[in-house]
Amino acid sequence: MVDYLRLLRCFSFTASRDWLFRQSFANAGLRSVTTNLSHTNSIASTTSMHCWISKSPNRSKPNLLLVHGFGANAMWQYGEHLRSFTGRFNVYVPDLLFFGLSSTSEPNRTESFQAQCLMRLMETHGVHTMNIVGISYGGFVGYSLAAQFPEKVEKLVLCCAGVCLEEKDMEDGLFKVPNLEEATEILIPQTPEKLKELIRFSFVKPIRGVPSFFLWDFIDVMCTEFVEEKRDLIKSILKDRRLSDLPRIRQKTLIIWGEEDQIFPLELGYRLKRYIGENAEMVVIKKAGHAVNLEKSKEFLKHLKSFLIDSL
């Protein structure tokens, strides 16, 4: 296996595509910056966060924070949509803790702590108000930002983010997987078999017949760092989670969901809409699964632009 991974690193399709995304982000007017947050007032541990930020931010423009979920890194999740927003917003695309180049020695694994670190990062870059798009786990963090810092978050987009799930939902059979351990093995795949499962769960029409070579390559580049820490992030989402404990938010919110989402079923989207109330609108995209941002990219982008740009 070691020799196989060495061979992968000699020519890696995933690493090559990642390099192309880096070039495309740079050409879109963003630069890659890693910030040490360890000396801020509220974060005493060793914490650093990486972010793509506007090279020349225009303070007359609104700010847009794009927060990724599990799976491929933030560049892969937002690469197709980035240029649609860089002309109208100062765009920020961070790596959450334990993804990409972001990490911490702090033992806290909650989305609340992720949100606090992300807000500190934004303040370090001079950003004090923002619009947020959060995909899946990124939506958990985005919701927490809106709840903790209501005066700083203007609009919020939550895409297939099961913020309203409860711990008992797993026992009640809401999810396709039988338990949390199985969920973490799929969401943080370490074998081609588990990566194939993740693809099947994420797309209505998954690509079939992908050679194991490419699957191992993707795992080697995207899924081998901070494995235990990421598992703890997933466990923290579900542990003792009750809807009655979820704070209310008042920001204007767009909820986007794939009609056939098998990771966070559509019921969780309707539950979230009811919980937020009149400040939320919901769009269900047909023939789309959890990876709706990739599977129905044009439709996803159309709704983002309508909500974020048309009302400017």
JOHUNOR-V192515 format. One record per residue. N is the residue number from 1. RES is the residue in one small letter. OMEGA is omega in whole degrees, -180 to 180 (NA if undefined). Layout:
{{N	RES	OMEGA} {N	RES	OMEGA}}
//
This chain:
{{1	m	180} {2	v	179} {3	d	180} {4	y	180} {5	l	175} {6	r	177} {7	l	179} {8	l	-177} {9	r	177} {10	c	173} {11	f	-177} {12	s	176} {13	f	-178} {14	t	179} {15	a	179} {16	s	178} {17	r	177} {18	d	178} {19	w	179} {20	l	177} {21	f	178} {22	r	178} {23	q	-179} {24	s	176} {25	f	178} {26	a	180} {27	n	178} {28	a	176} {29	g	179} {30	l	175} {31	r	-176} {32	s	-177} {33	v	173} {34	t	-173} {35	t	176} {36	n	-179} {37	l	-171} {38	s	-174} {39	h	177} {40	t	-172} {41	n	-171} {42	s	-176} {43	i	-174} {44	a	-176} {45	s	177} {46	t	-176} {47	t	175} {48	s	-179} {49	m	177} {50	h	180} {51	c	166} {52	w	-177} {53	i	178} {54	s	180} {55	k	-180} {56	s	-177} {57	p	178} {58	n	-174} {59	r	176} {60	s	178} {61	k	171} {62	p	-179} {63	n	-179} {64	l	-180} {65	l	-179} {66	l	-172} {67	v	-175} {68	h	173} {69	g	176} {70	f	180} {71	g	177} {72	a	-174} {73	n	-173} {74	a	-179} {75	m	180} {76	w	-176} {77	q	-177} {78	y	-175} {79	g	-178} {80	e	-172} {81	h	-169} {82	l	-174} {83	r	178} {84	s	-175} {85	f	-175} {86	t	178} {87	g	-176} {88	r	-176} {89	f	159} {90	n	-171} {91	v	178} {92	y	-178} {93	v	-176} {94	p	162} {95	d	174} {96	l	-178} {97	l	-179} {98	f	170} {99	f	178} {100	g	-175} {101	l	-179} {102	s	180} {103	s	177} {104	t	172} {105	s	178} {106	e	-179} {107	p	-178} {108	n	-178} {109	r	-177} {110	t	174} {111	e	177} {112	s	178} {113	f	175} {114	q	-179} {115	a	179} {116	q	178} {117	c	-180} {118	l	177} {119	m	177} {120	r	177} {121	l	-180} {122	m	179} {123	e	177} {124	t	179} {125	h	176} {126	g	-179} {127	v	-176} {128	h	171} {129	t	-174} {130	m	166} {131	n	-174} {132	i	167} {133	v	179} {134	g	179} {135	i	175} {136	s	179} {137	y	176} {138	g	176} {139	g	174} {140	f	-179} {141	v	178} {142	g	178} {143	y	179} {144	s	175} {145	l	-179} {146	a	-179} {147	a	-176} {148	q	-175} {149	f	-173} {150	p	-179} {151	e	-177} {152	k	-178} {153	v	-176} {154	e	177} {155	k	-177} {156	l	173} {157	v	179} {158	l	-177} {159	c	178} {160	c	-178} {161	a	-175} {162	g	-175} {163	v	-176} {164	c	179} {165	l	177} {166	e	-179} {167	e	-177} {168	k	179} {169	d	178} {170	m	179} {171	e	-178} {172	d	176} {173	g	179} {174	l	-175} {175	f	180} {176	k	-179} {177	v	-174} {178	p	-177} {179	n	-176} {180	l	-180} {181	e	179} {182	e	179} {183	a	-178} {184	t	179} {185	e	179} {186	i	-177} {187	l	177} {188	i	-170} {189	p	179} {190	q	177} {191	t	177} {192	p	-180} {193	e	180} {194	k	177} {195	l	176} {196	k	176} {197	e	179} {198	l	179} {199	i	179} {200	r	179} {201	f	-170} {202	s	-174} {203	f	174} {204	v	178} {205	k	-178} {206	p	174} {207	i	-179} {208	r	176} {209	g	178} {210	v	-179} {211	p	179} {212	s	178} {213	f	-178} {214	f	179} {215	l	176} {216	w	-180} {217	d	179} {218	f	180} {219	i	-178} {220	d	-176} {221	v	-169} {222	m	-164} {223	c	-173} {224	t	-179} {225	e	177} {226	f	-176} {227	v	-178} {228	e	179} {229	e	179} {230	k	176} {231	r	179} {232	d	176} {233	l	-179} {234	i	-180} {235	k	-179} {236	s	179} {237	i	-171} {238	l	-172} {239	k	177} {240	d	-176} {241	r	178} {242	r	-179} {243	l	-178} {244	s	179} {245	d	-176} {246	l	180} {247	p	177} {248	r	173} {249	i	-177} {250	r	-179} {251	q	172} {252	k	-170} {253	t	172} {254	l	177} {255	i	178} {256	i	-178} {257	w	170} {258	g	-175} {259	e	-176} {260	e	178} {261	d	180} {262	q	178} {263	i	172} {264	f	-175} {265	p	-176} {266	l	178} {267	e	180} {268	l	175} {269	g	178} {270	y	177} {271	r	179} {272	l	178} {273	k	179} {274	r	-175} {275	y	180} {276	i	176} {277	g	-170} {278	e	179} {279	n	-179} {280	a	168} {281	e	-174} {282	m	177} {283	v	176} {284	v	-178} {285	i	-176} {286	k	178} {287	k	179} {288	a	178} {289	g	-176} {290	h	-179} {291	a	-175} {292	v	179} {293	n	179} {294	l	-175} {295	e	178} {296	k	-171} {297	s	-177} {298	k	180} {299	e	176} {300	f	-179} {301	l	180} {302	k	-179} {303	h	176} {304	l	-178} {305	k	179} {306	s	-176} {307	f	-172} {308	l	-171} {309	i	-172} {310	d	-179} {311	s	180} {312	l	NA}}
//
